[in-house]
Structures are given as structure tokens and as C-alpha cells.
Amino acid sequence: MKFTDEDLQQLKSVSNVLRGFNHHIEHETLMSLVHRLKMAEKIAELNHDCEPPENELPSILALRGIAPDATGNLKSEDFVRRLRDAER
């Protein structure tokens, strides 16, 4: 089968359209990825800004008594043991 000049011209036209379409898709995909990366960086910045420096965090002793009913009616040892066993 031999292609006519008109057939070849149509193939070139279709090829150009597809190339442009691929470029558009690649551009949109790239822009979407760039946007997502920028959002991830922004979220990381926000999360980082929410945490105080480690030297400003309370010590274990400073937390003593802050939530006296946290373990319910369990002794602290039993409460921790139950949490640890639940993770297994």
C-alpha cells in the first residue's frame, strides 16, 4: 500500500496534534506534581512551626499529676502493660 501526499499530510497533522496533546498532558502532570510538592513543603513547615524547641518541652516529672484519671481505675503499670500488649 502506497500513501498519497494527502495521506502523508494528514498523518503529519495528526502527529502534530498528538504531540501537542502529549505536551499539554506532560505540562499539566508536571504542574500538578509541582503544586503537590509545594503543598507538602508548606504542610511540613506548618507542622514544624507548631512544635516548640526540645529544650522548652516539659519533662516527665513536670507531667506528673496533669491527668490523674488517665489510667481509669488501673495502676499505671497495668495501664502501660495493657497498651504494650495491645500493640502486639
C-alpha positions as CSV (number, residue, x, y, z in Angstrom):
1,M,0.0,0.0,0.0
2,K,1.3,3.4,-1.0
3,F,0.5,6.6,0.8
4,T,-0.6,9.6,-1.2
5,D,0.8,13.0,-0.5
6,E,-2.6,13.9,1.1
7,D,-2.4,10.8,3.3
8,L,1.1,11.8,4.5
9,Q,-0.1,15.4,5.1
10,Q,-3.0,14.1,7.3
11,L,-0.6,11.8,9.2
12,K,1.7,14.7,9.9
13,S,-1.3,16.8,11.0
14,V,-2.5,14.0,13.4
15,S,1.1,13.6,14.6
16,N,1.4,17.3,15.4
17,V,-2.0,17.3,17.3
18,L,-0.9,14.2,19.3
19,R,2.5,15.8,20.0
20,G,0.7,18.9,21.2
21,F,-1.7,16.9,23.3
22,N,1.1,14.9,24.9
23,H,2.9,18.2,25.7
24,H,-0.2,19.5,27.3
25,I,-0.7,16.4,29.4
26,E,3.0,16.4,30.4
27,H,2.8,20.1,31.3
28,E,-0.4,19.5,33.4
29,T,1.1,16.5,35.1
30,L,4.3,18.4,35.9
31,M,2.4,21.4,37.2
32,S,0.2,19.1,39.4
33,L,3.4,17.5,40.8
34,V,5.0,20.9,41.5
35,H,1.8,22.0,43.2
36,R,1.7,18.9,45.4
37,L,5.3,19.2,46.3
38,K,4.9,22.8,47.3
39,M,1.8,21.9,49.4
40,A,3.8,19.1,51.1
41,E,6.6,21.6,51.9
42,K,4.1,24.1,53.3
43,I,2.5,21.4,55.4
44,A,5.9,20.3,56.7
45,E,6.7,24.0,57.6
46,L,3.4,24.3,59.4
47,N,3.9,21.1,61.3
48,H,7.5,22.1,62.2
49,D,6.4,25.5,63.4
50,C,3.8,24.0,65.7
51,E,6.3,22.2,67.8
52,P,8.3,24.0,70.5
53,P,12.1,23.6,70.7
54,E,13.0,20.4,72.6
55,N,14.5,22.4,75.5
56,E,11.1,24.0,76.0
57,L,9.2,20.7,76.2
58,P,8.1,19.6,79.7
59,S,10.0,16.9,81.5
60,I,8.4,13.7,82.6
61,L,8.3,15.0,86.2
62,A,6.5,18.1,85.1
63,L,3.8,16.0,83.6
64,R,3.2,14.1,86.8
65,G,-0.4,14.6,88.0
66,I,-1.5,16.5,84.9
67,A,-4.2,13.9,84.1
68,P,-4.9,11.9,87.3
69,D,-7.7,9.8,85.7
70,A,-5.9,8.9,82.5
71,T,-5.5,5.3,83.5
72,G,-9.0,4.8,84.8
73,N,-9.0,2.5,87.8
74,L,-5.8,0.7,86.7
75,K,-2.4,1.1,88.3
76,S,0.0,2.8,85.9
77,E,2.0,-0.4,85.5
78,D,-1.1,-2.3,84.4
79,F,-2.2,0.5,82.1
80,V,1.2,0.6,80.3
81,R,1.3,-3.2,80.1
82,R,-2.2,-3.3,78.5
83,L,-1.1,-0.7,75.9
84,R,2.0,-2.6,75.2
85,D,0.2,-5.9,74.8
86,A,-2.4,-4.3,72.5
87,E,0.3,-3.3,70.1
88,R,1.4,-6.9,69.6
